[in-house]
Amino acid sequence: MSVVEQHARAHILTDDVPDDVGAVPVVLHYDSLQDPRAVRVDLPGAHEWTFPRSLLEQGLSAPAGSGDVRVWPCGRVQAVIEFHSAGGVSVVQLETKTVVRFLRRTYRATASPEPVVHR
């Protein structure tokens, strides 16, 4: 298995709509044949972001990233992914356990040794 998809619900705040409209569906995507080092997050409205899997992993325990994508823990049960573009900023808040489950599945898909995800 080289493709992993994790459907999740997330809270999204954007520059266009600053008020949280409740949880919306997002998809965490990984394809080891396309790029074994990258993950993709598909947001509503045909917006998708691809960035290093290691950034997602690092951001679960401490703030990580710079530039267009940043990830950090938010309390004990939430993770935040912040996307910057010419159109503005989108802040996506997910349950940490969903992200950890997704990362574990990506490492199983590649038969790579699973790194230790601290939580």
N, C-alpha and C positions, 0 to 999 in steps of 0.2 A: 504494500500500500504506500503510495507516494503522495497522495493528496489527503489533507486533513481539513475539514471544515467544522467550526464550532459556532453554532448559532447561539446568540446571547441577547439579553436585553440590556440596554445602556441608557443612561441619562446624557443628553447632549445639549450643550450650550454653545451658541454661535454669536458672532457679532451681529448677524441679521436678526436673530431671535434670542435675546438675552434671557428670557424667562424659560425655566425648565418646563417642558410640556409633558413630562412623565417619561416612562421607559419606552424606548423604541427598539425595533429589531436591528441588530448588527450581525455581521458574519466575520469571524476570524478565519483566515484562509492561509494554508501552507501547501506548497507544491515542491517537493524535493527535486523533481526533474527539471522544473523551470529555474529555480534558484534555491539550493539547500540552505542558504544563509539568510533568507528573507521571509517575512510574513506580510500578509496584506490584511487590512481592515476595510471592510465594505460598509459604508454608512448609507442611510436612506438618501434617496435622490441621486443615485448613481455616482456617489463620491467614493473613491477608493484611494487608500494610501498604502504604499509598500515601503518597508523599512527593515533594518536588520533585526533578526530574531533575538540576537544578543541584547539589543537595546530594550526590547520588551522584557526580557528576563532580568536585566540589571535594574530596571525601573521598579520592580516589585519590592526591592529592599531599600533603595535609596534613589534620589532624583538622578535621572540619566538623560543624556541627549542634549543637543543644542541645534539651533537652526530650525528646520521645518517640523521636526518631531521631537517631543519631550515626553518622558514617562516618569511617574513618581507614585509612591504609595500614598494613600489617603486614609489614615487610620489603619485599623487592623484588617478590615474586610473589603476595602475598596482600592482600586487602582485608577489612576487618571492618565489618559493619553491626550496630549495637546498637539493639534495640527495647525501649522501656520502656512498660509498661502497669500497670494496677492489679493484674494477675495476676503480675507479676514482670518479669524481664529475660530477653531472648533475645539471644544473641550469635551472629551468623552469619559464618562465615569462608569467603570465596570466592576463587578464583584471579582475580587482577587482569586477566589477559588475557581472561577471560570477561566481566567487567564492561565493559572497554574495547570489546570486540566488540559487546556489547549497545548501549552508548551510540552507537557509530558507526552501527549499524543504525537507531537511533531518529532520528538526524539525517538519514539518507538517506530515511527514511519521510516526513519532513516537508519535504524538499528545503530545509532550513535549512542555512546555512553550518555546516560541522562545526567545532566548537571544537577547539583543540589540546589533546589529552590528554597531559600530560607523564608519561613513565615512563622 
